[in-house]
Amino acid sequence: MPTNKKILMKGLTYMGWALPLFFLGPVVIHISFKNEGHPLFIPVLGLGIIFCFLAILFMAKGIKTIINSLFENEN
C-alpha cells in the first residue's frame, strides 16, 4: 500500500473515532444537566465537555491528515 493510502486511512481512523464522540459528548452533557442535584453533576459535566473537546480535536486532526495525504508530493 503506498504511503499516501496509509496516511489517508490514518486520517479516516481519526474521523472514525470522532464520530461517536460527537454524539456521546452532548448526550453526557444533557444527562448531567438533567441531574443537577446529584453529587456527581460536576464530574459528569466535565466528562461530557472533555468528550466534545476530543471530538473536535480528532475531527481536525483527521481532516488535516486527509488533506496531507491528498496533496503530498511523492518523490
Helices and strands as residue ranges (DSSP letters): H 3-34, H 41-71
